[in-house]
């Protein structure tokens, strides 16, 4: 795998990042009936996704055929996480003082994680 693929993955993830402006879209945790249940479900899903991302990151780091590949893969992961956090802060800025803010923010994180998992899985599947 070439370093250009890493950069392209970050750009694609940024370009096609899902819009988290409406946490009422219940693609994730739609079975929750109460706000607290919804937030709890989202937090569990976020943690699970982050574990999957870490596993795929580890797998991808081992796929590189150059001495600097692992370093680039690590850098890609760090930059993506910073982007995810900043993007969700921006997307949820207007709701930050509302009672549902934690759910809206976590929903955004879950959406961004889902997009990242697609990118990483494609990368892992096509060395």
N, CA, C and O atoms as a Tinker XYZ file with bonds, in Angstrom:
   508  protein
     1  N      0.848000   -1.171000    0.000000    73     2
     2  CA     0.000000    0.000000    0.000000    64     1     3
     3  C      0.890000    1.228000    0.000000    63     2     4     5
     4  O      1.896000    1.273000    0.707000    81     3
     5  N      0.529000    2.201000   -0.775000    73     3     6
     6  CA     1.348000    3.385000   -0.935000    64     5     7
     7  C      0.861000    4.505000   -0.015000    63     6     8     9
     8  O     -0.326000    4.568000    0.302000    81     7
     9  N      1.777000    5.404000    0.424000    73     7    10
    10  CA     1.378000    6.517000    1.286000    64     9    11
    11  C      0.290000    7.386000    0.673000    63    10    12    13
    12  O     -0.515000    7.979000    1.391000    81    11
    13  N      0.266000    7.461000   -0.646000    73    11    14
    14  CA    -0.760000    8.252000   -1.303000    64    13    15
    15  C     -2.153000    7.737000   -0.965000    63    14    16    17
    16  O     -3.100000    8.517000   -0.856000    81    15
    17  N     -2.276000    6.428000   -0.800000    73    15    18
    18  CA    -3.579000    5.864000   -0.430000    64    17    19
    19  C     -4.040000    6.373000    0.922000    63    18    20    21
    20  O     -5.228000    6.628000    1.121000    81    19
    21  N     -3.097000    6.524000    1.861000    73    19    22
    22  CA    -3.458000    7.051000    3.177000    64    21    23
    23  C     -3.989000    8.469000    3.056000    63    22    24    25
    24  O     -5.036000    8.797000    3.615000    81    23
    25  N     -3.269000    9.306000    2.329000    73    23    26
    26  CA    -3.695000   10.695000    2.161000    64    25    27
    27  C     -5.041000   10.760000    1.466000    63    26    28    29
    28  O     -5.902000   11.547000    1.857000    81    27
    29  N     -5.234000    9.943000    0.441000    73    27    30
    30  CA    -6.491000    9.921000   -0.281000    64    29    31
    31  C     -7.632000    9.487000    0.640000    63    30    32    33
    32  O     -8.734000   10.031000    0.566000    81    31
    33  N     -7.370000    8.518000    1.498000    73    31    34
    34  CA    -8.397000    8.069000    2.445000    64    33    35
    35  C     -8.840000    9.180000    3.374000    63    34    36    37
    36  O    -10.032000    9.327000    3.643000    81    35
    37  N     -7.896000    9.962000    3.866000    73    35    38
    38  CA    -8.233000   11.078000    4.748000    64    37    39
    39  C     -9.051000   12.116000    3.989000    63    38    40    41
    40  O    -10.041000   12.632000    4.509000    81    39
    41  N     -8.641000   12.420000    2.765000    73    39    42
    42  CA    -9.371000   13.404000    1.956000    64    41    43
    43  C    -10.781000   12.903000    1.664000    63    42    44    45
    44  O    -11.743000   13.662000    1.790000    81    43
    45  N    -10.915000   11.646000    1.279000    73    43    46
    46  CA   -12.240000   11.094000    0.986000    64    45    47
    47  C    -13.129000   11.095000    2.214000    63    46    48    49
    48  O    -14.314000   11.418000    2.139000    81    47
    49  N    -12.547000   10.732000    3.342000    73    47    50
    50  CA   -13.320000   10.717000    4.583000    64    49    51
    51  C    -13.808000   12.129000    4.901000    63    50    52    53
    52  O    -14.947000   12.315000    5.330000    81    51
    53  N    -12.944000   13.119000    4.690000    73    51    54
    54  CA   -13.323000   14.502000    4.952000    64    53    55
    55  C    -14.365000   14.976000    3.951000    63    54    56    57
    56  O    -15.309000   15.677000    4.318000    81    55
    57  N    -14.202000   14.602000    2.707000    73    55    58
    58  CA   -15.091000   15.064000    1.657000    64    57    59
    59  C    -16.477000   14.455000    1.760000    63    58    60    61
    60  O    -17.480000   15.139000    1.558000    81    59
    61  N    -16.532000   13.181000    2.072000    73    59    62
    62  CA   -17.812000   12.488000    2.097000    64    61    63
    63  C    -18.290000   12.185000    3.513000    63    62    64    65
    64  O    -19.081000   11.265000    3.722000    81    63
    65  N    -17.816000   12.950000    4.470000    73    63    66
    66  CA   -18.232000   12.739000    5.847000    64    65    67
    67  C    -19.737000   12.961000    5.959000    63    66    68    69
    68  O    -20.269000   13.925000    5.408000    81    67
    69  N    -20.414000   12.077000    6.666000    73    67    70
    70  CA   -21.860000   12.211000    6.777000    64    69    71
    71  C    -22.255000   13.454000    7.554000    63    70    72    73
    72  O    -21.493000   13.949000    8.385000    81    71
    73  N    -23.433000   13.947000    7.281000    73    71    74
    74  CA   -23.957000   15.111000    7.974000    64    73    75
    75  C    -24.652000   14.646000    9.241000    63    74    76    77
    76  O    -25.589000   13.849000    9.192000    81    75
    77  N    -24.190000   15.144000   10.365000    73    75    78
    78  CA   -24.764000   14.736000   11.649000    64    77    79
    79  C    -25.683000   15.808000   12.206000    63    78    80    81
    80  O    -25.921000   15.843000   13.413000    81    79
    81  N    -26.194000   16.667000   11.372000    73    79    82
    82  CA   -26.995000   17.775000   11.862000    64    81    83
    83  C    -28.313000   17.307000   12.475000    63    82    84    85
    84  O    -28.909000   18.030000   13.274000    81    83
    85  N    -28.772000   16.125000   12.119000    73    83    86
    86  CA   -30.054000   15.678000   12.656000    64    85    87
    87  C    -29.947000   14.357000   13.366000    63    86    88    89
    88  O    -29.954000   13.304000   12.729000    81    87
    89  N    -29.849000   14.396000   14.677000    73    87    90
    90  CA   -29.776000   13.155000   15.430000    64    89    91
    91  C    -31.130000   12.460000   15.475000    63    90    92    93
    92  O    -31.250000   11.377000   16.047000    81    91
    93  N    -32.155000   13.073000   14.877000    73    91    94
    94  CA   -33.454000   12.415000   14.817000    64    93    95
    95  C    -33.471000   11.317000   13.756000    63    94    96    97
    96  O    -34.405000   10.516000   13.713000    81    95
    97  N    -32.454000   11.270000   12.905000    73    95    98
    98  CA   -32.279000   10.184000   11.944000    64    97    99
    99  C    -31.739000    9.001000   12.747000    63    98   100   101
   100  O    -30.563000    8.987000   13.112000    81    99
   101  N    -32.570000    8.029000   13.019000    73    99   102
   102  CA   -32.235000    6.960000   13.964000    64   101   103
   103  C    -31.616000    5.747000   13.290000    63   102   104   105
   104  O    -31.952000    4.612000   13.628000    81   103
   105  N    -30.709000    5.975000   12.331000    73   103   106
   106  CA   -30.012000    4.840000   11.727000    64   105   107
   107  C    -29.229000    4.086000   12.783000    63   106   108   109
   108  O    -29.035000    2.875000   12.677000    81   107
   109  N    -28.791000    4.789000   13.779000    73   107   110
   110  CA   -28.041000    4.177000   14.879000    64   109   111
   111  C    -28.893000    4.288000   16.132000    63   110   112   113
   112  O    -29.354000    5.372000   16.489000    81   111
   113  N    -29.095000    3.178000   16.782000    73   111   114
   114  CA   -29.816000    3.145000   18.066000    64   113   115
   115  C    -31.275000    3.582000   17.939000    63   114   116   117
   116  O    -31.831000    4.174000   18.865000    81   115
   117  N    -31.887000    3.293000   16.807000    73   115   118
   118  CA   -33.266000    3.689000   16.575000    64   117   119
   119  C    -34.275000    3.014000   17.479000    63   118   120   121
   120  O    -35.413000    3.468000   17.600000    81   119
   121  N    -33.856000    1.919000   18.120000    73   119   122
   122  CA   -34.788000    1.196000   18.990000    64   121   123
   123  C    -34.945000    1.855000   20.353000    63   122   124   125
   124  O    -35.847000    1.491000   21.106000    81   123
   125  N    -34.090000    2.815000   20.688000    73   123   126
   126  CA   -34.160000    3.485000   21.993000    64   125   127
   127  C    -35.436000    4.323000   22.083000    63   126   128   129
   128  O    -35.793000    5.034000   21.143000    81   127
   129  N    -36.104000    4.230000   23.208000    73   127   130
   130  CA   -37.370000    4.940000   23.400000    64   129   131
   131  C    -37.189000    6.271000   24.133000    63   130   132   133
   132  O    -37.939000    7.219000   23.901000    81   131
   133  N    -36.205000    6.337000   25.006000    73   131   134
   134  CA   -35.978000    7.536000   25.816000    64   133   135
   135  C    -34.617000    8.140000   25.444000    63   134   136   137
   136  O    -33.721000    7.437000   24.978000    81   135
   137  N    -34.482000    9.430000   25.654000    73   135   138
   138  CA   -33.241000   10.132000   25.335000    64   137   139
   139  C    -32.041000    9.499000   26.036000    63   138   140   141
   140  O    -30.984000    9.329000   25.428000    81   139
   141  N    -32.200000    9.152000   27.300000    73   139   142
   142  CA   -31.098000    8.552000   28.065000    64   141   143
   143  C    -30.690000    7.204000   27.455000    63   142   144   145
   144  O    -29.502000    6.900000   27.350000    81   143
   145  N    -31.679000    6.405000   27.056000    73   143   146
   146  CA   -31.390000    5.122000   26.416000    64   145   147
   147  C    -30.672000    5.327000   25.084000    63   146   148   149
   148  O    -29.758000    4.580000   24.736000    81   147
   149  N    -31.100000    6.350000   24.345000    73   147   150
   150  CA   -30.493000    6.676000   23.064000    64   149   151
   151  C    -29.021000    7.039000   23.270000    63   150   152   153
   152  O    -28.153000    6.549000   22.549000    81   151
   153  N    -28.743000    7.893000   24.248000    73   151   154
   154  CA   -27.370000    8.300000   24.530000    64   153   155
   155  C    -26.530000    7.115000   24.987000    63   154   156   157
   156  O    -25.395000    6.953000   24.539000    81   155
   157  N    -27.069000    6.292000   25.865000    73   155   158
   158  CA   -26.326000    5.110000   26.332000    64   157   159
   159  C    -25.983000    4.185000   25.171000    63   158   160   161
   160  O    -24.862000    3.686000   25.075000    81   159
   161  N    -26.944000    3.963000   24.299000    73   159   162
   162  CA   -26.715000    3.114000   23.132000    64   161   163
   163  C    -25.643000    3.719000   22.234000    63   162   164   165
   164  O    -24.748000    3.009000   21.774000    81   163
   165  N    -25.724000    5.024000   21.980000    73   163   166
   166  CA   -24.734000    5.693000   21.134000    64   165   167
   167  C    -23.332000    5.603000   21.726000    63   166   168   169
   168  O    -22.360000    5.381000   21.003000    81   167
   169  N    -23.230000    5.774000   23.035000    73   167   170
   170  CA   -21.914000    5.694000   23.693000    64   169   171
   171  C    -21.318000    4.296000   23.555000    63   170   172   173
   172  O    -20.120000    4.149000   23.313000    81   171
   173  N    -22.148000    3.282000   23.707000    73   171   174
   174  CA   -21.672000    1.907000   23.539000    64   173   175
   175  C    -21.249000    1.653000   22.094000    63   174   176   177
   176  O    -20.230000    1.012000   21.838000    81   175
   177  N    -22.036000    2.158000   21.166000    73   175   178
   178  CA   -21.711000    1.992000   19.753000    64   177   179
   179  C    -20.418000    2.722000   19.407000    63   178   180   181
   180  O    -19.586000    2.193000   18.670000    81   179
   181  N    -20.245000    3.922000   19.928000    73   179   182
   182  CA   -19.016000    4.690000   19.704000    64   181   183
   183  C    -17.808000    3.904000   20.203000    63   182   184   185
   184  O    -16.806000    3.793000   19.496000    81   183
   185  N    -17.896000    3.364000   21.402000    73   183   186
   186  CA   -16.778000    2.590000   21.968000    64   185   187
   187  C    -16.483000    1.353000   21.121000    63   186   188   189
   188  O    -15.322000    1.026000   20.873000    81   187
   189  N    -17.527000    0.678000   20.683000    73   187   190
   190  CA   -17.354000   -0.510000   19.845000    64   189   191
   191  C    -16.707000   -0.145000   18.511000    63   190   192   193
   192  O    -15.796000   -0.831000   18.048000    81   191
   193  N    -17.180000    0.929000   17.904000    73   191   194
   194  CA   -16.599000    1.370000   16.629000    64   193   195
   195  C    -15.132000    1.751000   16.791000    63   194   196   197
   196  O    -14.307000    1.428000   15.937000    81   195
   197  N    -14.806000    2.434000   17.878000    73   195   198
   198  CA   -13.413000    2.830000   18.097000    64   197   199
   199  C    -12.506000    1.613000   18.265000    63   198   200   201
   200  O    -11.350000    1.635000   17.843000    81   199
   201  N    -13.028000    0.554000   18.880000    73   199   202
   202  CA   -12.250000   -0.690000   18.977000    64   201   203
   203  C    -12.038000   -1.292000   17.586000    63   202   204   205
   204  O    -10.937000   -1.739000   17.264000    81   203
   205  N    -13.089000   -1.303000   16.765000    73   203   206
   206  CA   -12.964000   -1.812000   15.388000    64   205   207
   207  C    -11.973000   -0.988000   14.585000    63   206   208   209
   208  O    -11.171000   -1.536000   13.828000    81   207
   209  N    -12.027000    0.334000   14.750000    73   207   210
   210  CA   -11.093000    1.219000   14.053000    64   209   211
   211  C     -9.668000    0.913000   14.482000    63   210   212   213
   212  O     -8.772000    0.832000   13.642000    81   211
   213  N     -9.448000    0.743000   15.776000    73   211   214
   214  CA    -8.101000    0.433000   16.278000    64   213   215
   215  C     -7.607000   -0.899000   15.716000    63   214   216   217
   216  O     -6.440000   -1.018000   15.342000    81   215
   217  N     -8.482000   -1.895000   15.655000    73   215   218
   218  CA    -8.093000   -3.202000   15.103000    64   217   219
   219  C     -7.715000   -3.085000   13.624000    63   218   220   221
   220  O     -6.715000   -3.652000   13.185000    81   219
   221  N     -8.516000   -2.351000   12.871000    73   219   222
   222  CA    -8.205000   -2.174000   11.448000    64   221   223
   223  C     -6.933000   -1.349000   11.263000    63   222   224   225
   224  O     -6.121000   -1.640000   10.385000    81   223
   225  N     -6.764000   -0.329000   12.083000    73   223   226
   226  CA    -5.534000    0.467000   12.014000    64   225   227
   227  C     -4.308000   -0.418000   12.237000    63   226   228   229
   228  O     -3.304000   -0.297000   11.535000    81   227
   229  N     -4.405000   -1.302000   13.219000    73   227   230
   230  CA    -3.289000   -2.204000   13.520000    64   229   231
   231  C     -3.003000   -3.122000   12.335000    63   230   232   233
   232  O     -1.848000   -3.339000   11.969000    81   231
   233  N     -4.056000   -3.651000   11.749000    73   231   234
   234  CA    -3.903000   -4.530000   10.591000    64   233   235
   235  C     -3.262000   -3.783000    9.415000    63   234   236   237
   236  O     -2.372000   -4.306000    8.743000    81   235
   237  N     -3.722000   -2.575000    9.183000    73   235   238
   238  CA    -3.226000   -1.783000    8.059000    64   237   239
   239  C     -1.760000   -1.400000    8.267000    63   238   240   241
   240  O     -0.980000   -1.412000    7.315000    81   239
   241  N     -1.379000   -1.063000    9.496000    73   239   242
   242  CA     0.021000   -0.719000    9.773000    64   241   243
   243  C      0.959000   -1.852000    9.384000    63   242   244   245
   244  O      2.076000   -1.610000    8.928000    81   243
   245  N      0.509000   -3.079000    9.561000    73   243   246
   246  CA     1.335000   -4.250000    9.251000    64   245   247
   247  C      1.393000   -4.545000    7.752000    63   246   248   249
   248  O      2.235000   -5.330000    7.316000    81   247
   249  N      0.520000   -3.934000    6.962000    73   247   250
   250  CA     0.444000   -4.226000    5.540000    64   249   251
   251  C      1.503000   -3.480000    4.730000    63   250   252   253
   252  O      1.845000   -3.906000    3.627000    81   251
   253  N      2.013000   -2.400000    5.249000    73   251   254
   254  CA     2.938000   -1.561000    4.501000    64   253   255
   255  C      4.239000   -2.266000    4.185000    63   254   256   257
   256  O      4.693000   -3.131000    4.935000    81   255
   257  N      4.836000   -1.884000    3.058000    73   255   258
   258  CA     6.071000   -2.534000    2.652000    64   257   259
   259  C      7.260000   -1.580000    2.683000    63   258   260   261
   260  O      8.272000   -1.829000    2.028000    81   259
   261  N      7.149000   -0.511000    3.423000    73   259   262
   262  CA     8.267000    0.406000    3.560000    64   261   263
   263  C      8.459000    0.771000    5.020000    63   262   264   265
   264  O      7.530000    0.646000    5.818000    81   263
   265  N      9.654000    1.220000    5.380000    73   263   266
   266  CA     9.940000    1.507000    6.786000    64   265   267
   267  C      9.101000    2.656000    7.360000    63   266   268   269
   268  O      8.873000    2.707000    8.568000    81   267
   269  N      8.649000    3.561000    6.522000    73   267   270
   270  CA     7.878000    4.693000    7.015000    64   269   271
   271  C      6.381000    4.511000    6.976000    63   270   272   273
   272  O      5.634000    5.404000    7.376000    81   271
   273  N      5.930000    3.357000    6.496000    73   271   274
   274  CA     4.496000    3.158000    6.317000    64   273   275
   275  C      3.737000    3.192000    7.638000    63   274   276   277
   276  O      2.705000    3.856000    7.738000    81   275
   277  N      4.231000    2.487000    8.652000    73   275   278
   278  CA     3.531000    2.444000    9.945000    64   277   279
   279  C      3.404000    3.850000   10.529000    63   278   280   281
   280  O      2.377000    4.199000   11.110000    81   279
   281  N      4.444000    4.642000   10.369000    73   279   282
   282  CA     4.412000    6.010000   10.872000    64   281   283
   283  C      3.337000    6.822000   10.152000    63   282   284   285
   284  O      2.597000    7.577000   10.783000    81   283
   285  N      3.254000    6.664000    8.833000    73   283   286
   286  CA     2.221000    7.364000    8.069000    64   285   287
   287  C      0.817000    6.900000    8.452000    63   286   288   289
   288  O     -0.104000    7.709000    8.557000    81   287
   289  N      0.662000    5.607000    8.657000    73   287   290
   290  CA    -0.641000    5.072000    9.054000    64   289   291
   291  C     -1.052000    5.629000   10.422000    63   290   292   293
   292  O     -2.208000    5.999000   10.626000    81   291
   293  N     -0.103000    5.684000   11.348000    73   291   294
   294  CA    -0.388000    6.265000   12.667000    64   293   295
   295  C     -0.767000    7.734000   12.550000    63   294   296   297
   296  O     -1.695000    8.202000   13.209000    81   295
   297  N     -0.045000    8.450000   11.711000    73   295   298
   298  CA    -0.337000    9.863000   11.499000    64   297   299
   299  C     -1.740000   10.039000   10.913000    63   298   300   301
   300  O     -2.484000   10.926000   11.332000    81   299
   301  N     -2.094000    9.202000    9.956000    73   299   302
   302  CA    -3.424000    9.250000    9.364000    64   301   303
   303  C     -4.497000    9.054000   10.436000    63   302   304   305
   304  O     -5.506000    9.758000   10.443000    81   303
   305  N     -4.280000    8.109000   11.330000    73   303   306
   306  CA    -5.250000    7.839000   12.400000    64   305   307
   307  C     -5.397000    9.037000   13.335000    63   306   308   309
   308  O     -6.508000    9.420000   13.701000    81   307
   309  N     -4.264000    9.619000   13.714000    73   307   310
   310  CA    -4.308000   10.776000   14.616000    64   309   311
   311  C     -5.004000   11.969000   13.953000    63   310   312   313
   312  O     -5.822000   12.645000   14.578000    81   311
   313  N     -4.676000   12.215000   12.699000    73   311   314
   314  CA    -5.270000   13.347000   11.982000    64   313   315
   315  C     -6.771000   13.112000   11.802000    63   314   316   317
   316  O     -7.573000   14.032000   11.959000    81   315
   317  N     -7.139000   11.880000   11.474000    73   315   318
   318  CA    -8.564000   11.591000   11.307000    64   317   319
   319  C     -9.319000   11.836000   12.606000    63   318   320   321
   320  O    -10.390000   12.443000   12.594000    81   319
   321  N     -8.772000   11.370000   13.727000    73   319   322
   322  CA    -9.464000   11.537000   15.009000    64   321   323
   323  C     -9.616000   13.019000   15.350000    63   322   324   325
   324  O    -10.667000   13.439000   15.834000    81   323
   325  N     -8.580000   13.806000   15.103000    73   323   326
   326  CA    -8.668000   15.249000   15.348000    64   325   327
   327  C     -9.716000   15.877000   14.430000    63   326   328   329
   328  O    -10.498000   16.724000   14.862000    81   327
   329  N     -9.728000   15.458000   13.162000    73   327   330
   330  CA   -10.727000   15.959000   12.227000    64   329   331
   331  C    -12.139000   15.586000   12.692000    63   330   332   333
   332  O    -13.038000   16.426000   12.702000    81   331
   333  N    -12.322000   14.334000   13.070000    73   331   334
   334  CA   -13.645000   13.868000   13.521000    64   333   335
   335  C    -14.140000   14.716000   14.679000    63   334   336   337
   336  O    -15.280000   15.180000   14.672000    81   335
   337  N    -13.293000   14.917000   15.667000    73   335   338
   338  CA   -13.697000   15.685000   16.844000    64   337   339
   339  C    -14.014000   17.133000   16.490000    63   338   340   341
   340  O    -15.016000   17.682000   16.949000    81   339
   341  N    -13.158000   17.756000   15.670000    73   339   342
   342  CA   -13.384000   19.149000   15.277000    64   341   343
   343  C    -14.638000   19.279000   14.413000    63   342   344   345
   344  O    -15.428000   20.206000   14.593000    81   343
   345  N    -14.815000   18.353000   13.482000    73   343   346
   346  CA   -15.987000   18.398000   12.599000    64   345   347
   347  C    -17.279000   18.267000   13.401000    63   346   348   349
   348  O    -18.245000   18.987000   13.147000    81   347
   349  N    -17.300000   17.366000   14.350000    73   347   350
   350  CA   -18.506000   17.211000   15.169000    64   349   351
   351  C    -18.716000   18.415000   16.084000    63   350   352   353
   352  O    -19.858000   18.786000   16.356000    81   351
   353  N    -17.639000   19.027000   16.560000    73   351   354
   354  CA   -17.786000   20.260000   17.349000    64   353   355
   355  C    -18.440000   21.351000   16.512000    63   354   356   357
   356  O    -19.315000   22.068000   16.997000    81   355
   357  N    -18.020000   21.477000   15.255000    73   355   358
   358  CA   -18.596000   22.486000   14.370000    64   357   359
   359  C    -20.053000   22.149000   14.057000    63   358   360   361
   360  O    -20.926000   23.013000   14.143000    81   359
   361  N    -20.311000   20.902000   13.698000    73   359   362
   362  CA   -21.669000   20.501000   13.307000    64   361   363
   363  C    -22.675000   20.629000   14.438000    63   362   364   365
   364  O    -23.861000   20.853000   14.194000    81   363
   365  N    -22.217000   20.490000   15.656000    73   363   366
   366  CA   -23.130000   20.507000   16.800000    64   365   367
   367  C    -23.046000   21.803000   17.596000    63   366   368   369
   368  O    -23.629000   21.900000   18.675000    81   367
   369  N    -22.339000   22.784000   17.088000    73   367   370
   370  CA   -22.098000   24.030000   17.817000    64   369   371
   371  C    -23.388000   24.695000   18.286000    63   370   372   373
   372  O    -23.488000   25.112000   19.440000    81   371
   373  N    -24.352000   24.792000   17.414000    73   371   374
   374  CA   -25.602000   25.497000   17.744000    64   373   375
   375  C    -26.410000   24.786000   18.831000    63   374   376   377
   376  O    -27.225000   25.416000   19.506000    81   375
   377  N    -26.196000   23.512000   19.002000    73   375   378
   378  CA   -26.989000   22.768000   19.992000    64   377   379
   379  C    -26.242000   22.564000   21.305000    63   378   380   381
   380  O    -26.735000   21.866000   22.191000    81   379
   381  N    -25.068000   23.158000   21.441000    73   379   382
   382  CA   -24.210000   22.878000   22.597000    64   381   383
   383  C    -24.831000   23.249000   23.937000    63   382   384   385
   384  O    -24.423000   22.707000   24.964000    81   383
   385  N    -25.798000   24.147000   23.958000    73   383   386
   386  CA   -26.415000   24.532000   25.231000    64   385   387
   387  C    -27.748000   23.817000   25.465000    63   386   388   389
   388  O    -28.399000   24.034000   26.487000    81   387
   389  N    -28.145000   22.978000   24.531000    73   387   390
   390  CA   -29.429000   22.292000   24.656000    64   389   391
   391  C    -29.337000   21.020000   25.482000    63   390   392   393
   392  O    -28.250000   20.502000   25.739000    81   391
   393  N    -30.480000   20.536000   25.885000    73   391   394
   394  CA   -30.525000   19.348000   26.744000    64   393   395
   395  C    -30.129000   18.080000   26.001000    63   394   396   397
   396  O    -29.696000   17.115000   26.632000    81   395
   397  N    -30.264000   18.055000   24.684000    73   395   398
   398  CA   -29.922000   16.859000   23.922000    64   397   399
   399  C    -28.532000   16.892000   23.318000    63   398   400   401
   400  O    -28.202000   16.059000   22.474000    81   399
   401  N    -27.715000   17.846000   23.739000    73   399   402
   402  CA   -26.407000   18.035000   23.114000    64   401   403
   403  C    -25.544000   16.776000   23.140000    63   402   404   405
   404  O    -24.934000   16.434000   22.127000    81   403
   405  N    -25.481000   16.097000   24.245000    73   403   406
   406  CA   -24.625000   14.901000   24.335000    64   405   407
   407  C    -25.027000   13.856000   23.306000    63   406   408   409
   408  O    -24.167000   13.218000   22.697000    81   407
   409  N    -26.315000   13.679000   23.110000    73   407   410
   410  CA   -26.788000   12.717000   22.117000    64   409   411
   411  C    -26.456000   13.177000   20.702000    63   410   412   413
   412  O    -26.042000   12.376000   19.864000    81   411
   413  N    -26.635000   14.453000   20.442000    73   411   414
   414  CA   -26.368000   14.983000   19.106000    64   413   415
   415  C    -24.880000   14.873000   18.784000    63   414   416   417
   416  O    -24.508000   14.481000   17.678000    81   415
   417  N    -24.029000   15.219000   19.752000    73   415   418
   418  CA   -22.582000   15.122000   19.552000    64   417   419
   419  C    -22.155000   13.668000   19.356000    63   418   420   421
   420  O    -21.389000   13.365000   18.442000    81   419
   421  N    -22.641000   12.783000   20.199000    73   419   422
   422  CA   -22.247000   11.378000   20.108000    64   421   423
   423  C    -22.762000   10.755000   18.820000    63   422   424   425
   424  O    -22.086000    9.913000   18.229000    81   423
   425  N    -23.951000   11.157000   18.375000    73   423   426
   426  CA   -24.477000   10.672000   17.105000    64   425   427
   427  C    -23.548000   11.065000   15.964000    63   426   428   429
   428  O    -23.275000   10.259000   15.075000    81   427
   429  N    -23.067000   12.295000   15.991000    73   427   430
   430  CA   -22.125000   12.756000   14.975000    64   429   431
   431  C    -20.860000   11.901000   14.999000    63   430   432   433
   432  O    -20.376000   11.479000   13.949000    81   431
   433  N    -20.327000   11.645000   16.182000    73   431   434
   434  CA   -19.125000   10.817000   16.302000    64   433   435
   435  C    -19.357000    9.421000   15.726000    63   434   436   437
   436  O    -18.496000    8.879000   15.034000    81   435
   437  N    -20.514000    8.849000   16.012000    73   435   438
   438  CA   -20.851000    7.517000   15.510000    64   437   439
   439  C    -20.943000    7.528000   13.982000    63   438   440   441
   440  O    -20.471000    6.598000   13.328000    81   439
   441  N    -21.541000    8.563000   13.418000    73   439   442
   442  CA   -21.606000    8.666000   11.958000    64   441   443
   443  C    -20.215000    8.776000   11.345000    63   442   444   445
   444  O    -19.915000    8.121000   10.347000    81   443
   445  N    -19.382000    9.595000   11.940000    73   443   446
   446  CA   -18.023000    9.762000   11.431000    64   445   447
   447  C    -17.240000    8.456000   11.565000    63   446   448   449
   448  O    -16.483000    8.087000   10.668000    81   447
   449  N    -17.425000    7.760000   12.686000    73   447   450
   450  CA   -16.763000    6.457000   12.870000    64   449   451
   451  C    -17.199000    5.481000   11.785000    63   450   452   453
   452  O    -16.380000    4.750000   11.229000    81   451
   453  N    -18.488000    5.475000   11.492000    73   451   454
   454  CA   -19.013000    4.551000   10.476000    64   453   455
   455  C    -18.366000    4.827000    9.116000    63   454   456   457
   456  O    -18.006000    3.895000    8.397000    81   455
   457  N    -18.221000    6.095000    8.772000    73   455   458
   458  CA   -17.570000    6.447000    7.510000    64   457   459
   459  C    -16.109000    6.014000    7.516000    63   458   460   461
   460  O    -15.602000    5.520000    6.509000    81   459
   461  N    -15.438000    6.196000    8.633000    73   459   462
   462  CA   -14.032000    5.799000    8.742000    64   461   463
   463  C    -13.886000    4.283000    8.625000    63   462   464   465
   464  O    -12.948000    3.795000    7.995000    81   463
   465  N    -14.797000    3.549000    9.222000    73   463   466
   466  CA   -14.734000    2.092000    9.130000    64   465   467
   467  C    -14.852000    1.608000    7.695000    63   466   468   469
   468  O    -14.197000    0.637000    7.316000    81   467
   469  N    -15.670000    2.266000    6.897000    73   467   470
   470  CA   -15.797000    1.900000    5.489000    64   469   471
   471  C    -14.453000    2.106000    4.785000    63   470   472   473
   472  O    -13.986000    1.230000    4.056000    81   471
   473  N    -13.841000    3.260000    5.008000    73   471   474
   474  CA   -12.551000    3.567000    4.381000    64   473   475
   475  C    -11.490000    2.564000    4.812000    63   474   476   477
   476  O    -10.756000    2.032000    3.979000    81   475
   477  N    -11.410000    2.307000    6.116000    73   475   478
   478  CA   -10.383000    1.388000    6.618000    64   477   479
   479  C    -10.612000   -0.043000    6.140000    63   478   480   481
   480  O     -9.657000   -0.744000    5.807000    81   479
   481  N    -11.860000   -0.477000    6.103000    73   479   482
   482  CA   -12.136000   -1.842000    5.658000    64   481   483
   483  C    -11.762000   -2.004000    4.196000    63   482   484   485
   484  O    -11.189000   -3.023000    3.810000    81   483
   485  N    -12.081000   -1.002000    3.376000    73   483   486
   486  CA   -11.686000   -1.059000    1.964000    64   485   487
   487  C    -10.174000   -1.105000    1.830000    63   486   488   489
   488  O     -9.640000   -1.839000    0.999000    81   487
   489  N     -9.489000   -0.324000    2.646000    73   487   490
   490  CA    -8.028000   -0.316000    2.618000    64   489   491
   491  C     -7.462000   -1.680000    3.043000    63   490   492   493
   492  O     -6.529000   -2.196000    2.428000    81   491
   493  N     -8.031000   -2.238000    4.079000    73   491   494
   494  CA    -7.554000   -3.529000    4.587000    64   493   495
   495  C     -7.848000   -4.661000    3.603000    63   494   496   497
   496  O     -7.093000   -5.631000    3.527000    81   495
   497  N     -8.922000   -4.540000    2.865000    73   495   498
   498  CA    -9.320000   -5.578000    1.918000    64   497   499
   499  C     -8.563000   -5.520000    0.593000    63   498   500   501
   500  O     -8.576000   -6.489000   -0.166000    81   499
   501  N     -7.910000   -4.408000    0.307000    73   499   502
   502  CA    -7.214000   -4.283000   -0.966000    64   501   503
   503  C     -5.804000   -3.750000   -0.763000    63   502   504   505
   504  O     -5.519000   -2.580000   -1.021000    81   503
   505  N     -4.924000   -4.639000   -0.294000    73   503   506
   506  CA    -3.544000   -4.206000    0.001000    64   505   507
   507  C     -2.765000   -3.808000   -1.245000    63   506   508
   508  O     -1.599000   -3.426000   -1.149000    81   507
